[in-house]
């Protein structure tokens, strides 16, 4: 008997997460006595925070000898460098290689353009990208590139073999989760473990980059291809109507056939012939996005390969590049001035006051935020912008290079981290803005297929369980995922209730202060979850809490709550200012 359950739900609406009802922007509060008080709080506490972290990172501090062996030679302020974060160290120590590779990749793309007939540009672009990707992966992974190709080939065979049947996506999910578990447990499937006759291949490991450390990104792309192909084959009439409705109502998509907004590029199916082996491997192994993202769907990637976006210009490239250099140098200053990671790893906080302990936690999160921002924006700069046009501008050769724009690697990807870490008071919005491209992937391929907002309370736990496993198979990350899910639920319920008009009528201006107090609690919860998952772990957060939540820390907690309350009020007003700007534009 053939089992044929209903089609897996596919995204058709952008309104899947609960949001507060939009209101007209309120008059500015920047020049009110209330905000003058907040300015005083900021002016007093921010210098104290920086000085605190600077002092306990100095060689004159008694705990310095406990972690000095983790530091490296520095070049700023006469201090050593804290390069002990493994992830950022891998990027920082190899950025001098990645920059020439990115320039070479873009240059070769441009040089192929004059030699290619216009009708063949997309295919040549795809073929070149795949060839360059395989060469690059062979250099960094060595003979292990064969394992990636075999695993991906099996994934492609499953998708094509099942075509539009629901079993296809199910098998792809099982296959990818299985590879994530087993590759980590067995150290990437060494050839010796497969056959003694292949043991000699283990000696060819390239630059030593472990392929299974980046497989989590590869698996997202394989699942994206499988799900997009499944929906292309199934074509539910309801979804076809939703897509057509979007095209008719979107100002960008309705203007011309060759220009689509980001949402349209994701939800609109490609022609069936575009779901082929060449496009699959080109998308899967695309060098600029292979190591760390940002994450882009198969539909979006292939569409942009045929229709490069017009929004990327030499001026935007130059500004983005200069901003990246700025945050990179800021990170250098932080790693020299604040030895936070080394202190955290060595647990060198004996004798710290509650304020000092809180600064260890806070600046640890700052380092995590800044390192990911630097890594993600570097690869977004590589993939999304025409670097050679910037160089051409400097050389006054823009006219020569303008004919090469068609082959420029101008793929527009979602910007991760659209807000500063310290400019977040909502757990829901924090997650949406932190790893934004991954969040959108989750919404399309996990959250909505599980039922979306209709079953929000139930599907949030499997969603964040997958997020935790995707990051790494560790207890602390599973704990982080479940903590985030638990902490989001109260906010979800409160937003749903207090977003109603009756509360705005009853509480009036007091609603802002009540919301700010709830946001202070939210910030404490978010910091706890992220410290558990990405910094000190379960035991570390217990030790830090024991140092902070003690009788001598009561005054500190009161001052911290006042400071966070002041910060949240400024965040509220900043968002009101953004609304006023949007309102003026629309008007």
N, C-alpha and C positions, 0 to 999 in steps of 0.2 A: 504493500500500500504506500503510495507516494505521500510524503509529508510535505506540505507546502504552506508554511505559515505566512501571515501577512508580511508585506514588504517592510524591511527595516525603515523606520522613519528617517527622512532626510530633512536637512535644514531648509526652511522656507520663510522663516520670520526672524528678524533681528531682535524681537522683543521676548527673549527667553529668560532673562534675569530680572528680578523685581527691581524697579527703580522708583524713586520718589516722584510724585507728580510735579512737573515743571511749573515754576511760578515766575512772575515778573521780577526782575532784579530790584533789590531794595536800594535805597540811597546809600552812597558810600559812608563808611564809618571811620575811615582812616584818621580824620582830624577831630575825633571825639575824645573826651576825657577818659572814657573806658579804654580806648586803644593806646592812649599815652601811658597808661599803667602797664599794658602789655609790652610796650617799647622799653620801659624801664626794666622789666623782668628780663627781657632778651639782652639788653645792654649789660646787665650785671652777670647773668649766668653763662652766656656763650664764652666770654674770655676765661671764666673760671673752669669751664669744661676743657678747653684747649690746654690751659696751663696744667691742669690736673694730669691729663694724659701725657703731656710733655715731661713733667717732673718724674712720674713713676717709670718713664722709659729712659731716663738719664742714667749714665754710668755711675753717678753718685748715689743712686738709690740702693739700699741694702739688698734688694732682691735681684739686682742686675746680674750678679754672678750665676744665678740659677738658670738663666736662659741665654747668656751671651754666646754660648757655643752654637746657638741656632742662627745667629746673625752673620751677615756677610759684610765685606768691605763696602763702604758707601762713598758718595761723592758730593753730598750736600750737608751743610751745617756742621761739618766736622764730626758727624755721627755715623754709626754703622747702619746698615740697611737690613730691614726685616723682610727677607725674601723667602720666608719659610712656608708660605702657603703654596702647596704643591701645584694646584691648578694655575695660579697666576704665575708661578715661577716657570712652568712649562711654556706659557705664552711669552713672558718677558724675555726669557733666555733665547727664544727663537724668533722674536719679532724682526730681527735683522735679516732673517731668511725669508719670512713671510712677505715682507714689503717688496723685495726684488721679484719674488714669484708672482705677486699680484700685478706688478707692473709688466712683467713678461707676458703673463696671461692676457692682459688687456691689449698690449701692443700687438701680439700675434693675431688676436681677434680683428684688430683694425687692418692689419696688413693683408688679410685674406679678402677683405671687402672688394677692393678694385678688381680682383681676379675672378669674382663670382657673379654670374648672371643674376639679376634681381629676383627671378622666379625661384632660384635655388638657394637663396641666402639662408632661409630658415633651416634647411636640411644640412647645408655646409656648416652652419653655426652649431647645430646639434652634434654633428660628427666630430668637429674639432673639439668641442667641449668634452665629449666622451673620451677621445684619444688623450687629451691633456690630463683628464681626471685619472685615467688608468695609469699613466706615466707618473703622476704625482703620488698616487696611492702606492705604486710599486716602490717609490723612493722612501716613503715614510713607514710602510708596513712590510716591505720586502715580499717574500713568497706568500705571505698571508693574504695578499690581495686575491689569490685564487679562492680562498675560503669565502671571502665576501661575494665574489662572483657566483660561486656555486649556491650559496644560501639565497642570494637574490634571484638566481635562475629558478630555483625551486619555488620561490614565492610567485614569480611570474607564471610558472606552469600551473600552479594551483588556481590563480586568478583566471587565467584564460581557459583552463579546463572546466571550471565551474560556470564560467560566463555570468549570466544574470541570475543564477540560483543563489538562494540565501546561504547555502552551505559554504560558498566561496569566502565571503568575509569572515565567517566563523572559523574556518580552517586557517585563514591568514592570521587572525588574532592568536589562535593557539600556537601556530608556528613561530610567530615572532616572540611571544612571551616565553615559549620553550627555549628558543635560542638565547634570549636574554639571561635566563636562569642557568642553563647548562654551560654557556660560554664563560660566564663569570666563575662558576664552580670548577670547571676543568681547565682554566687558564687559557682560553682561546683555542681549544682543540689542537694541541701540538701534533705535528705530523707523525712523530714517533708513536703517539698513542693510537693513531689510525692504522699505521703499518710501519714495520721496521725498515721496509724498503724505501719509505719516504722520509726517513729521519734526517737525511742530509739537507732537506729543505728548511729545517728549523734553524740552520746556520745563517740563512739569508733573511734577516729580520729588518732590513732597511735601516732607518734611523732609530728603530726601537719603539716606535709608537704602537701601543697595544690596540689592535683593531677593535676589540670588544669594548674598549672604553668609549668609543664613538658610535658603537652600534645602536645605542638608544636613539640617536638622531636618524640613523639609517632605517630603523624599524618604523619610525613615524612616517617616513616617506613611503615605505612599502605599504603600510596600512592605508595611507592617503590614496595611492594608486589603486589599491584593491577596492576601496569604498567608492571612489569616483567612478571607476569602471562599472561597478555593480549598479550604481544609480543611473549611469548612462544606458545600460542595457535594459533596466526595468522601466524607466520612464513612466512613473505614475502620473495620470492625467492631472491630479490635483497639484503636483509639483510643477508640471509644465505650465499650468495656468499661473502659478505663483511667480515663476520666472518671467513670464510675459508681462505680468502686472508690474514687476520691478522695472523692467526695461521701459515700459510706458510712462512710469512715474518718476524715474530717476533722471535728473537734469543732465548728467554726464552720459549715461547710456543711451538716452533717446536722441542725443545730438547727432551721433554718427555711428555707423556700424563698427568701425575699427577702433573705437575708444570705449573702454568699459571701466567702471569704478571697481574698487577692490572687491566689494561684495559680489558684484556680477561675475568677475573673473573666477570667483570661487564656486558659485552655485550653478552657473550655466555650463551644461555639458559641452564637451568638445566633439567633433566628428568622430565616429567610431574608429576610423583609420589612424587617428592620432594616439590611440592607446596601443602603441606598438613597442617592440623590444628596444629599438634604438632610443625612442623617447623615454622609455622606462629607465634604462641604464644612465642616460644622460642626466635625467632628473635625480636619480638616486645618488650618483657619485659626483654631482656638480661641485667642483673644488671650493669655490668661495663659501658655500653653505655646508660643506661636508663635516667639518670639524666641530662647529658649535652653533650652526644656524645663522640668522633667524630662520624659523620654520615657515615654509610656504607649501601650499597644496599643489598637487599634480596639475589640476585644471588651470590654476593661476600661472604656474611656471611655464607650461606649454603655450598658453595664450600669449604671454609676454614675449616668448621666444619668437612668435610670429608677428607680434605687434609691439615693438619696444615702446615704452611710455614716453610721452613728450614732456613730462613734468621735470625731468632731470636735465639740468643745465650746467655749464662750466662754473657759473657763479655759485649755484647751490652746492656743487661739489667742493669748491674751494672753501666755502664757509663751514661746511660739515667737516672737512679735513682739519681745518684750523681748530675747530671746537674739540675734535678728537685729540689733537696734540695737547690742547689745554688740559683736558681731564687726565691724560697720560702723565703730564708733568705734575698735576695735583696729586696723583697717586704716588709719584716718586717722593714728593714732600711728606705725604702721610707715612710712607714706609720708613723714611728716615727719622721723622719726628716722633712717631708713635709705634712702638714695638709690640703692638697689640696681639698679633697672631702668635709670636714667640712666647709671650707671657701666658696666653690662653693654653697653648700646647704643653707648656711646662708647669702649668698650674702655679705659677710664681706670684701668687697674690696673698701670701701669708702676711698678716698684719695690715692688710688694706682696710681702709674705712669703707662704710657703705657707699659713700660718694665715689670713691676710687673703684670699687667693685662694679658699680653701675656704669662707669665710664669704660671699663674693660668690655662689658657686654655691648654697650652702645656703639663704640668704635669698631668692635668686631663686625657688627652688622654693617657699619659704614664701609669697611674694607671689602666685605662680600658684595655689597651693592656696587661699589666703584669698580671692582675688578671685572664683574660681569658686564657692566656698562661698557668698559673699555674693550673687552673681547667681542661682544656682540656688535658694537658700533664699528669696530675695525672691519669685520667681515661684511657688515652691511655697506660700508663704504666701498669695499672691494666689489661686491656683487652689484650694487645699485647705481654706481656712479661712473661716469665716463672720465676716468683719470687722465687719459691721454689728451682729452680736450682741454683740461686745465693746463697741462704742460704746453699744449699748443698755444694757448693764450699767452703764456709767458714768452714763447718764442715768436709770437706774432705770425703764427702759421695756421690760424683758425680756418682760413679758406681751404687750405690744403687738406686739413683733417675733416672738414665738414662733410665731404663725400664718403667718409668712412663711418659715419654715425650709425648706419644700419647694422654694422657688426659689433658695435660697442656692447659690452656686457652690462647693459642697463636693465637689470631686473629689479623692480620695485618690491621691497619686502616690508613687512610690518615692523615698525619701530618698537623694540622692547624698552621697558623702563621709561615711560613717558612722563613720570613724575619723580622727583627726588624722594629717596627713602624717607626722609624726615617730613615730607609733605603728604603724609597718609594717615588718616584716622579711621578708615573703613577697611575691614578685613576683606570684604568683597571687592572693593575698588583696588585695594593694594594688590590682590592676586591678579586682577585683570590688567593692571599696569606694569607689574614686575616682569613676568615673562609673557608679554602680551601675545606674541606669535604662538606660543605653546597654548595659552588660554584659548585662543580662537580655534586652534586645532582640536582641543578638547571639546569645545562647544559643538563643533561640527561632527566629530567622529565618536564622541563618548556621551556627552551630556544630553544632546537632543535625541540620539537613538535610544537612550535609556528613559526618555519620556519628558525631558526638559523641565520647565517650571511646574508642570502639572504634578510631578513627583519629586519636587526639589528636595524635600527633607530626606527622602529615601535614596536618591541617586547620588547625593553629594558624597556619601561614604565610599561607594565603589569607585567614584571618580578620583577622589584624593588617595585612595589606596593604590590605584594605578599610577598616579603621579609620583607617589613615594617609591614604588617599585621601579618606575622608569628612571628615577634619579640614581638609585642604587638599592641593592637588596640588603638593607641593614635595619636592625631593630629601631635605631634612633630615627631613621627616616620614616618608618611606618608609624612610629609614635608622633612624629611631626605631622604626617598626613592626617591622622585621626584627630590630633589636637586642632588643626586648622578647620577640619570639618565641624568639630564640636563648637569651636569659637565662632564660626560663621553663622550657625543656626540662630543664636539669640539675636544677632544683628538683622538677619533675614526677617525674623518674626517682628522685631521692633520697627523695622522700616515699613513693613507691610501695615502695621497698626498705626504708627504715628505719622505715616504719610497721608492719612485720611484728613479731610478738611475739618472735621470736628475738633481735632486736637489743636489745629492752628487757630481756630476760633476761641477755644477755651483758654489756651496758654498764651497766645499772642507772642510777644517778644521773649517770654520766658521759655518758649520751646527751644530757642537757640541755646540757652544756657543748660537746659536739661539734656539736650543732645550732646553738648560739649562735655558734660560730666560722663555720659555714657561712652563717648569717644575716648576719654582718658582711660577708662577701664579697657576698652578695645585695644588701645596702644600697648598697655601692659601685657595683654594676652597675646598679641601678635609678636611682640619681642620675645616672649617666653617660647612660643612655638618655633620661631626661627632660630633662636639660640640652641634649642634642643636638636633641631634637624641639621643645622649647617655650621655650628660653632662648637659648643662645649659638650653636647650630648645630655643624656638624662642625669648621669651622676654629676656632671659639671653644673647643670642648672640647679640641682639640689644643693650643691656646695655654695654656689653663688647666692642662692636664696637664703641659706643659713647665715651668710655674712651680712646680707642687707636687712632681712626681716628679724631684727633683734632690738632690744630696748634702746640701744644707742642710735638705732636707725629710724626712730619714730619721727624726729624732726626732719630728717632727710626725706622721708616719704611724703610728709606734708608739703615741703618745698617742691618736691618733684611733681606732685599733683597740681600745685599752683602753676608751675612752669609748663606742664603739658596742657593744662586748661587754657593758658594764655596762647600757647602755640596753636591749639585747635581753633580758637577764635580767629586767629590770623588766617588759618587755612580756610575757614568758612568764608571770610571776607575776600580772600583771594579768588575763590570760586565765584563769588558774587561779582567780582570785577570781570572775570571771564564771561559771565552771563551778560553783563552790561556791554561788553565789546561785541559779543555775538548779536545782541539785540540791536545795537547801532548799525551793524553790517546789514542785518535783515531789513531794518527800517529804511 
